[in-house]
Amino acid sequence: MKRTALLLSALAGVLSFAQNSPLIIQNYSAYDAVGRLRTGTPGVPGPYMYAAPNFPYGTYTVPAGAMTQYNSFSTSGTASLPITTWYVTDPVNPANSGTYPYNHPFIASVMNPSNIWGGFHFWLTDPSLGTDTYQLGNPVVYSGFTASGTGNFSSADWFTITTPSGPTTYLQIF
């Protein structure tokens, strides 16, 4: 009985961190947002992921004026700005580290239930005004990230709205 209670408690802990929030990115600015989209586990060391570059860009990029929605990590390859590959780093079990296609069973069975959207470290560049750089995301996942920022020619916000149907995380760039 104690073993069953321990297993149920561990399962509840994992599920409480499960990726249960779609991510909607809306780039209303006139500039491409270029950087690293990350996932992570809040409060505990564990595996995390970075989105691979999306075609035709050499980095993960949200083009000026673009909007995309990621319903889960394991369906990210079907979004309007597809993430077809995830770079996984697992400091607890390095054997799991590596490159995985979005629809790999490891992404669905291990990363979907253990990770949440962590943040986006990105920059926007204006040839005459310079570069605005942001580290936006969930500060519980990445302590150096903030929920909003204002640069010289842009601003951006990361937030989650919870409705009766569940939470949705947004990144809006202006």
CYANA upper distance limits for C-alpha pairs under 8 A (distance plus 0.5 A):
  1 MET  CA      5 ALA  CA      6.76
  2 LYS  CA      6 LEU  CA      6.62
  3 ARG  CA      7 LEU  CA      6.63
  4 THR  CA      8 LEU  CA      6.59
  5 ALA  CA      9 SER  CA      6.52
  6 LEU  CA     10 ALA  CA      6.66
  7 LEU  CA     11 LEU  CA      6.60
  8 LEU  CA     12 ALA  CA      6.59
  9 SER  CA     13 GLY  CA      6.76
 10 ALA  CA     14 VAL  CA      6.80
 11 LEU  CA     15 LEU  CA      6.58
 12 ALA  CA     16 SER  CA      6.49
 13 GLY  CA     17 PHE  CA      7.29
 14 VAL  CA     18 ALA  CA      6.86
 14 VAL  CA    113 PRO  CA      7.08
 14 VAL  CA    114 SER  CA      6.41
 15 LEU  CA    113 PRO  CA      6.58
 15 LEU  CA    114 SER  CA      7.71
 17 PHE  CA     41 THR  CA      7.45
 17 PHE  CA     42 PRO  CA      7.76
 17 PHE  CA    113 PRO  CA      7.33
 17 PHE  CA    114 SER  CA      6.13
 17 PHE  CA    115 ASN  CA      6.89
 17 PHE  CA    116 ILE  CA      7.32
 18 ALA  CA    112 ASN  CA      6.71
 18 ALA  CA    113 PRO  CA      4.52
 18 ALA  CA    114 SER  CA      5.52
 18 ALA  CA    115 ASN  CA      6.42
 18 ALA  CA    116 ILE  CA      7.00
 19 GLN  CA     72 SER  CA      7.56
 19 GLN  CA    112 ASN  CA      5.86
 19 GLN  CA    113 PRO  CA      6.25
 19 GLN  CA    114 SER  CA      7.32
 19 GLN  CA    115 ASN  CA      6.10
 19 GLN  CA    116 ILE  CA      5.15
 19 GLN  CA    117 TRP  CA      7.86
 20 ASN  CA     72 SER  CA      8.28
 20 ASN  CA    116 ILE  CA      8.05
 20 ASN  CA    166 GLY  CA      8.25
 20 ASN  CA    167 PRO  CA      7.75
 21 SER  CA     71 ASN  CA      7.66
 21 SER  CA     72 SER  CA      8.16
 21 SER  CA    116 ILE  CA      8.11
 21 SER  CA    117 TRP  CA      8.45
 21 SER  CA    166 GLY  CA      7.73
 21 SER  CA    167 PRO  CA      5.74
 21 SER  CA    168 THR  CA      5.41
 21 SER  CA    169 THR  CA      6.66
 22 PRO  CA     69 GLN  CA      7.42
 22 PRO  CA     70 TYR  CA      6.07
 22 PRO  CA     71 ASN  CA      4.79
 22 PRO  CA     72 SER  CA      6.74
 22 PRO  CA    167 PRO  CA      7.98
 22 PRO  CA    168 THR  CA      5.65
 22 PRO  CA    169 THR  CA      6.55
 23 LEU  CA     69 GLN  CA      6.14
 23 LEU  CA     70 TYR  CA      5.64
 23 LEU  CA     71 ASN  CA      6.98
 23 LEU  CA    117 TRP  CA      7.79
 23 LEU  CA    168 THR  CA      6.72
 23 LEU  CA    169 THR  CA      5.28
 23 LEU  CA    170 TYR  CA      6.18
 23 LEU  CA    171 LEU  CA      8.11
 24 ILE  CA     67 MET  CA      7.87
 24 ILE  CA     68 THR  CA      6.33
 24 ILE  CA     69 GLN  CA      4.86
 24 ILE  CA     70 TYR  CA      6.94
 24 ILE  CA    168 THR  CA      7.99
 24 ILE  CA    169 THR  CA      6.77
 24 ILE  CA    170 TYR  CA      5.32
 24 ILE  CA    171 LEU  CA      6.81
 25 ILE  CA     67 MET  CA      6.06
 25 ILE  CA     68 THR  CA      5.89
 25 ILE  CA     69 GLN  CA      6.84
 25 ILE  CA    170 TYR  CA      6.35
 25 ILE  CA    171 LEU  CA      5.23
 25 ILE  CA    172 GLN  CA      6.48
 26 GLN  CA     65 GLY  CA      7.99
 26 GLN  CA     66 ALA  CA      6.72
 26 GLN  CA     67 MET  CA      4.93
 26 GLN  CA     68 THR  CA      7.22
 26 GLN  CA    170 TYR  CA      8.25
 26 GLN  CA    171 LEU  CA      6.75
 26 GLN  CA    172 GLN  CA      5.36
 26 GLN  CA    173 ILE  CA      6.79
 27 ASN  CA     32 ASP  CA      8.47
 27 ASN  CA     33 ALA  CA      8.07
 27 ASN  CA     62 VAL  CA      7.35
 27 ASN  CA     63 PRO  CA      7.68
 27 ASN  CA     64 ALA  CA      6.40
 27 ASN  CA     65 GLY  CA      5.67
 27 ASN  CA     66 ALA  CA      5.88
 27 ASN  CA     67 MET  CA      6.63
 27 ASN  CA    172 GLN  CA      6.43
 27 ASN  CA    173 ILE  CA      5.21
 27 ASN  CA    174 PHE  CA      7.07
 28 TYR  CA     64 ALA  CA      7.23
 28 TYR  CA     65 GLY  CA      5.44
 28 TYR  CA     66 ALA  CA      7.68
 28 TYR  CA    172 GLN  CA      7.77
 28 TYR  CA    173 ILE  CA      6.15
 28 TYR  CA    174 PHE  CA      5.49
 29 SER  CA     64 ALA  CA      6.19
 29 SER  CA     65 GLY  CA      6.58
 29 SER  CA    154 SER  CA      7.75
 29 SER  CA    173 ILE  CA      6.58
 29 SER  CA    174 PHE  CA      5.12
 30 ALA  CA     64 ALA  CA      5.48
 30 ALA  CA     65 GLY  CA      7.01
 31 TYR  CA     63 PRO  CA      7.39
 31 TYR  CA     64 ALA  CA      5.14
 31 TYR  CA     65 GLY  CA      8.38
 31 TYR  CA    124 LEU  CA      6.28
 31 TYR  CA    125 THR  CA      7.12
 31 TYR  CA    126 ASP  CA      7.70
 32 ASP  CA     61 THR  CA      7.13
 32 ASP  CA     62 VAL  CA      6.28
 32 ASP  CA     63 PRO  CA      4.80
 32 ASP  CA     64 ALA  CA      5.07
 32 ASP  CA    124 LEU  CA      6.42
 32 ASP  CA    125 THR  CA      8.09
 33 ALA  CA     61 THR  CA      6.08
 33 ALA  CA     62 VAL  CA      5.57
 33 ALA  CA     63 PRO  CA      6.75
 33 ALA  CA     64 ALA  CA      7.66
 33 ALA  CA    122 PHE  CA      6.48
 33 ALA  CA    123 TRP  CA      6.13
 33 ALA  CA    124 LEU  CA      5.67
 34 VAL  CA     59 THR  CA      7.04
 34 VAL  CA     60 TYR  CA      6.52
 34 VAL  CA     61 THR  CA      5.00
 34 VAL  CA     62 VAL  CA      7.07
 34 VAL  CA    122 PHE  CA      5.63
 34 VAL  CA    123 TRP  CA      5.97
 34 VAL  CA    124 LEU  CA      7.14
 35 GLY  CA     59 THR  CA      6.77
 35 GLY  CA     60 TYR  CA      6.13
 35 GLY  CA     61 THR  CA      6.96
 35 GLY  CA    120 PHE  CA      7.41
 35 GLY  CA    121 HIS  CA      6.02
 35 GLY  CA    122 PHE  CA      4.52
 35 GLY  CA    123 TRP  CA      6.90
 36 ARG  CA     50 TYR  CA      6.93
 36 ARG  CA     51 ALA  CA      7.23
 36 ARG  CA     59 THR  CA      7.92
 36 ARG  CA     60 TYR  CA      6.52
 36 ARG  CA    120 PHE  CA      6.10
 36 ARG  CA    121 HIS  CA      5.79
 36 ARG  CA    122 PHE  CA      6.83
 37 LEU  CA     50 TYR  CA      6.13
 37 LEU  CA     51 ALA  CA      6.00
 37 LEU  CA     60 TYR  CA      7.50
 37 LEU  CA    118 GLY  CA      8.31
 37 LEU  CA    119 GLY  CA      6.47
 37 LEU  CA    120 PHE  CA      4.88
 37 LEU  CA    121 HIS  CA      7.10
 38 ARG  CA     48 TYR  CA      7.83
 38 ARG  CA     49 MET  CA      6.18
 38 ARG  CA     50 TYR  CA      5.13
 38 ARG  CA     51 ALA  CA      7.08
 38 ARG  CA    117 TRP  CA      7.04
 38 ARG  CA    118 GLY  CA      5.77
 38 ARG  CA    119 GLY  CA      5.77
 38 ARG  CA    120 PHE  CA      6.55
 39 THR  CA     48 TYR  CA      5.96
 39 THR  CA     49 MET  CA      5.73
 39 THR  CA     50 TYR  CA      7.10
 39 THR  CA    115 ASN  CA      6.55
 39 THR  CA    116 ILE  CA      6.04
 39 THR  CA    117 TRP  CA      5.01
 39 THR  CA    118 GLY  CA      4.74
 39 THR  CA    119 GLY  CA      7.18
 40 GLY  CA     46 GLY  CA      7.99
 40 GLY  CA     47 PRO  CA      7.32
 40 GLY  CA     48 TYR  CA      5.07
 40 GLY  CA     49 MET  CA      7.34
 40 GLY  CA    115 ASN  CA      5.49
 40 GLY  CA    116 ILE  CA      6.16
 40 GLY  CA    117 TRP  CA      7.06
 40 GLY  CA    118 GLY  CA      5.78
 40 GLY  CA    141 VAL  CA      6.44
 40 GLY  CA    142 TYR  CA      8.37
 41 THR  CA     45 PRO  CA      7.32
 41 THR  CA     46 GLY  CA      6.66
 41 THR  CA     47 PRO  CA      7.74
 41 THR  CA     48 TYR  CA      7.45
 41 THR  CA    114 SER  CA      6.92
 41 THR  CA    115 ASN  CA      5.44
 41 THR  CA    116 ILE  CA      6.82
 41 THR  CA    118 GLY  CA      8.37
 41 THR  CA    141 VAL  CA      6.48
 42 PRO  CA    115 ASN  CA      8.43
 42 PRO  CA    116 ILE  CA      8.30
 42 PRO  CA    140 VAL  CA      6.04
 42 PRO  CA    141 VAL  CA      4.85
 42 PRO  CA    142 TYR  CA      8.45
 43 GLY  CA    140 VAL  CA      7.08
 43 GLY  CA    141 VAL  CA      7.05
 45 PRO  CA     91 PRO  CA      7.94
 45 PRO  CA     92 VAL  CA      7.74
 46 GLY  CA     90 ASP  CA      6.52
 46 GLY  CA     91 PRO  CA      6.94
 46 GLY  CA     92 VAL  CA      6.58
 47 PRO  CA     88 VAL  CA      7.28
 47 PRO  CA     89 THR  CA      6.02
 47 PRO  CA     90 ASP  CA      4.52
 47 PRO  CA     91 PRO  CA      7.03
 47 PRO  CA     92 VAL  CA      7.80
 47 PRO  CA    111 MET  CA      8.02
 47 PRO  CA    115 ASN  CA      8.18
 48 TYR  CA     88 VAL  CA      6.29
 48 TYR  CA     89 THR  CA      6.03
 48 TYR  CA     90 ASP  CA      6.99
 48 TYR  CA    111 MET  CA      8.28
 48 TYR  CA    115 ASN  CA      7.36
 49 MET  CA     86 TRP  CA      6.59
 49 MET  CA     87 TYR  CA      5.81
 49 MET  CA     88 VAL  CA      4.95
 49 MET  CA     89 THR  CA      6.73
 50 TYR  CA     86 TRP  CA      6.27
 50 TYR  CA     87 TYR  CA      5.63
 50 TYR  CA     88 VAL  CA      7.21
 51 ALA  CA     60 TYR  CA      7.02
 51 ALA  CA     83 ILE  CA      6.68
 51 ALA  CA     85 THR  CA      7.04
 51 ALA  CA     86 TRP  CA      5.48
 51 ALA  CA     87 TYR  CA      6.93
 52 ALA  CA     59 THR  CA      7.47
 52 ALA  CA     60 TYR  CA      6.64
 52 ALA  CA     83 ILE  CA      7.03
 52 ALA  CA     84 THR  CA      7.81
 52 ALA  CA     85 THR  CA      5.83
 52 ALA  CA     86 TRP  CA      6.05
 52 ALA  CA     87 TYR  CA      6.98
 53 PRO  CA     57 TYR  CA      6.61
 53 PRO  CA     58 GLY  CA      5.94
 53 PRO  CA     59 THR  CA      4.64
 53 PRO  CA     60 TYR  CA      4.68
 53 PRO  CA     61 THR  CA      7.69
 53 PRO  CA     83 ILE  CA      8.04
 54 ASN  CA     58 GLY  CA      7.73
 54 ASN  CA     59 THR  CA      7.16
 54 ASN  CA     60 TYR  CA      5.87
 54 ASN  CA     61 THR  CA      7.17
 54 ASN  CA     81 LEU  CA      7.53
 54 ASN  CA     82 PRO  CA      6.97
 54 ASN  CA     83 ILE  CA      6.56
 54 ASN  CA     84 THR  CA      8.01
 57 TYR  CA     61 THR  CA      7.05
 62 VAL  CA     66 ALA  CA      6.83
 62 VAL  CA     67 MET  CA      8.23
 62 VAL  CA     81 LEU  CA      8.07
 67 MET  CA     80 SER  CA      8.28
 68 THR  CA     79 ALA  CA      7.00
 68 THR  CA     80 SER  CA      6.04
 68 THR  CA     81 LEU  CA      6.47
 69 GLN  CA     79 ALA  CA      6.69
 69 GLN  CA     80 SER  CA      7.81
 70 TYR  CA     75 THR  CA      7.69
 70 TYR  CA     76 SER  CA      5.91
 70 TYR  CA     79 ALA  CA      6.60
 71 ASN  CA     75 THR  CA      7.15
 71 ASN  CA     76 SER  CA      7.49
 72 SER  CA     76 SER  CA      6.59
 72 SER  CA    112 ASN  CA      7.50
 73 PHE  CA    102 TYR  CA      7.05
 73 PHE  CA    107 ILE  CA      7.36
 73 PHE  CA    108 ALA  CA      7.85
 73 PHE  CA    111 MET  CA      8.12
 73 PHE  CA    112 ASN  CA      6.70
 74 SER  CA    102 TYR  CA      5.54
 74 SER  CA    103 ASN  CA      5.52
 74 SER  CA    104 HIS  CA      7.84
 74 SER  CA    107 ILE  CA      6.28
 74 SER  CA    108 ALA  CA      5.79
 74 SER  CA    112 ASN  CA      7.54
 75 THR  CA     79 ALA  CA      7.98
 75 THR  CA    102 TYR  CA      7.05
 75 THR  CA    103 ASN  CA      7.07
 76 SER  CA     82 PRO  CA      6.30
 76 SER  CA     83 ILE  CA      5.69
 76 SER  CA     84 THR  CA      7.20
 76 SER  CA    102 TYR  CA      6.79
 77 GLY  CA     81 LEU  CA      8.44
 77 GLY  CA     82 PRO  CA      4.88
 77 GLY  CA     83 ILE  CA      5.25
 77 GLY  CA     84 THR  CA      4.95
 77 GLY  CA     85 THR  CA      8.28
 77 GLY  CA    102 TYR  CA      6.47
 77 GLY  CA    103 ASN  CA      8.12
 78 THR  CA     82 PRO  CA      6.21
 78 THR  CA     83 ILE  CA      8.35
 79 ALA  CA     83 ILE  CA      7.99
 83 ILE  CA    102 TYR  CA      7.42
 84 THR  CA    101 PRO  CA      6.21
 84 THR  CA    102 TYR  CA      5.65
 85 THR  CA     99 THR  CA      7.27
 85 THR  CA    100 TYR  CA      6.11
 85 THR  CA    101 PRO  CA      4.87
 85 THR  CA    102 TYR  CA      5.73
 86 TRP  CA     99 THR  CA      6.33
 86 TRP  CA    100 TYR  CA      5.83
 86 TRP  CA    101 PRO  CA      6.74
 86 TRP  CA    102 TYR  CA      6.75
 87 TYR  CA     97 SER  CA      8.17
 87 TYR  CA     98 GLY  CA      6.36
 87 TYR  CA     99 THR  CA      5.15
 87 TYR  CA    100 TYR  CA      6.99
 88 VAL  CA     96 ASN  CA      7.87
 88 VAL  CA     97 SER  CA      5.55
 88 VAL  CA     98 GLY  CA      5.76
 88 VAL  CA     99 THR  CA      6.61
 88 VAL  CA    100 TYR  CA      7.81
 89 THR  CA     94 PRO  CA      7.64
 89 THR  CA     96 ASN  CA      7.72
 89 THR  CA     97 SER  CA      5.00
 89 THR  CA     98 GLY  CA      7.15
 90 ASP  CA     94 PRO  CA      5.65
 90 ASP  CA     95 ALA  CA      8.17
 90 ASP  CA     96 ASN  CA      6.49
 90 ASP  CA     97 SER  CA      5.77
 93 ASN  CA     97 SER  CA      8.13
100 TYR  CA    104 HIS  CA      6.77
100 TYR  CA    106 PHE  CA      8.41
100 TYR  CA    107 ILE  CA      7.94
102 TYR  CA    107 ILE  CA      7.07
103 ASN  CA    107 ILE  CA      7.22
103 ASN  CA    108 ALA  CA      7.57
104 HIS  CA    108 ALA  CA      7.27
105 PRO  CA    109 SER  CA      6.34
106 PHE  CA    110 VAL  CA      5.87
106 PHE  CA    111 MET  CA      7.24
107 ILE  CA    111 MET  CA      5.26
107 ILE  CA    112 ASN  CA      6.60
108 ALA  CA    112 ASN  CA      5.72
108 ALA  CA    113 PRO  CA      8.10
109 SER  CA    113 PRO  CA      7.19
110 VAL  CA    114 SER  CA      6.74
111 MET  CA    115 ASN  CA      6.02
112 ASN  CA    116 ILE  CA      8.21
117 TRP  CA    137 GLY  CA      8.30
117 TRP  CA    138 ASN  CA      8.17
117 TRP  CA    169 THR  CA      8.47
118 GLY  CA    137 GLY  CA      6.07
118 GLY  CA    138 ASN  CA      5.95
118 GLY  CA    141 VAL  CA      6.19
118 GLY  CA    142 TYR  CA      7.21
119 GLY  CA    135 GLN  CA      7.59
119 GLY  CA    136 LEU  CA      5.94
119 GLY  CA    137 GLY  CA      4.19
119 GLY  CA    138 ASN  CA      6.61
119 GLY  CA    142 TYR  CA      8.14
119 GLY  CA    145 PHE  CA      7.72
120 PHE  CA    134 TYR  CA      8.24
120 PHE  CA    135 GLN  CA      6.48
120 PHE  CA    136 LEU  CA      5.99
120 PHE  CA    137 GLY  CA      6.71
121 HIS  CA    133 THR  CA      8.12
121 HIS  CA    134 TYR  CA      6.17
121 HIS  CA    135 GLN  CA      4.78
121 HIS  CA    136 LEU  CA      6.80
122 PHE  CA    133 THR  CA      6.34
122 PHE  CA    134 TYR  CA      5.93
122 PHE  CA    135 GLN  CA      7.07
123 TRP  CA    131 THR  CA      7.02
123 TRP  CA    132 ASP  CA      5.99
123 TRP  CA    133 THR  CA      4.74
123 TRP  CA    134 TYR  CA      6.64
124 LEU  CA    131 THR  CA      6.10
124 LEU  CA    132 ASP  CA      5.83
124 LEU  CA    133 THR  CA      7.10
125 THR  CA    129 LEU  CA      8.19
125 THR  CA    130 GLY  CA      6.25
125 THR  CA    131 THR  CA      4.83
125 THR  CA    132 ASP  CA      6.99
126 ASP  CA    130 GLY  CA      5.71
126 ASP  CA    131 THR  CA      6.69
129 LEU  CA    152 ASN  CA      7.83
129 LEU  CA    153 PHE  CA      7.75
131 THR  CA    152 ASN  CA      8.49
132 ASP  CA    151 GLY  CA      5.74
132 ASP  CA    152 ASN  CA      6.98
132 ASP  CA    153 PHE  CA      7.79
132 ASP  CA    154 SER  CA      7.54
133 THR  CA    151 GLY  CA      7.85
134 TYR  CA    149 GLY  CA      7.30
134 TYR  CA    156 ALA  CA      8.48
135 GLN  CA    144 GLY  CA      7.81
135 GLN  CA    145 PHE  CA      5.48
135 GLN  CA    146 THR  CA      6.95
136 LEU  CA    145 PHE  CA      5.56
136 LEU  CA    146 THR  CA      5.46
136 LEU  CA    147 ALA  CA      6.03
136 LEU  CA    148 SER  CA      6.88
136 LEU  CA    149 GLY  CA      8.14
136 LEU  CA    156 ALA  CA      8.41
136 LEU  CA    157 ASP  CA      7.63
136 LEU  CA    158 TRP  CA      6.59
137 GLY  CA    142 TYR  CA      7.95
137 GLY  CA    145 PHE  CA      5.92
137 GLY  CA    146 THR  CA      6.29
137 GLY  CA    147 ALA  CA      6.19
137 GLY  CA    158 TRP  CA      6.17
137 GLY  CA    159 PHE  CA      8.35
138 ASN  CA    142 TYR  CA      6.80
138 ASN  CA    143 SER  CA      8.35
138 ASN  CA    145 PHE  CA      6.95
138 ASN  CA    146 THR  CA      7.34
138 ASN  CA    147 ALA  CA      7.32
138 ASN  CA    158 TRP  CA      8.25
139 PRO  CA    143 SER  CA      5.02
139 PRO  CA    144 GLY  CA      7.03
139 PRO  CA    145 PHE  CA      5.63
139 PRO  CA    146 THR  CA      6.47
139 PRO  CA    147 ALA  CA      8.11
146 THR  CA    158 TRP  CA      8.42
147 ALA  CA    157 ASP  CA      6.24
147 ALA  CA    158 TRP  CA      5.39
147 ALA  CA    159 PHE  CA      7.01
148 SER  CA    155 SER  CA      8.06
148 SER  CA    156 ALA  CA      6.10
148 SER  CA    157 ASP  CA      4.70
148 SER  CA    158 TRP  CA      6.57
149 GLY  CA    155 SER  CA      6.11
149 GLY  CA    156 ALA  CA      6.00
149 GLY  CA    157 ASP  CA      7.09
150 THR  CA    154 SER  CA      6.55
150 THR  CA    155 SER  CA      4.67
150 THR  CA    156 ALA  CA      7.06
151 GLY  CA    155 SER  CA      6.30
154 SER  CA    173 ILE  CA      7.86
154 SER  CA    174 PHE  CA      6.06
155 SER  CA    173 ILE  CA      6.49
155 SER  CA    174 PHE  CA      5.73
156 ALA  CA    171 LEU  CA      7.69
156 ALA  CA    172 GLN  CA      6.02
156 ALA  CA    173 ILE  CA      4.77
156 ALA  CA    174 PHE  CA      6.43
157 ASP  CA    170 TYR  CA      8.29
157 ASP  CA    171 LEU  CA      6.19
157 ASP  CA    172 GLN  CA      5.83
157 ASP  CA    173 ILE  CA      7.13
158 TRP  CA    169 THR  CA      7.81
158 TRP  CA    170 TYR  CA      6.11
158 TRP  CA    171 LEU  CA      5.03
158 TRP  CA    172 GLN  CA      7.13
159 PHE  CA    169 THR  CA      6.20
159 PHE  CA    170 TYR  CA      5.87
159 PHE  CA    171 LEU  CA      7.26
160 THR  CA    167 PRO  CA      6.88
160 THR  CA    168 THR  CA      5.97
160 THR  CA    169 THR  CA      4.64
160 THR  CA    170 TYR  CA      6.53
161 ILE  CA    167 PRO  CA      6.00
161 ILE  CA    168 THR  CA      5.93
161 ILE  CA    169 THR  CA      6.95
161 ILE  CA    170 TYR  CA      8.48
162 THR  CA    166 GLY  CA      6.00
162 THR  CA    167 PRO  CA      4.52
162 THR  CA    168 THR  CA      6.88
163 THR  CA    167 PRO  CA      6.59
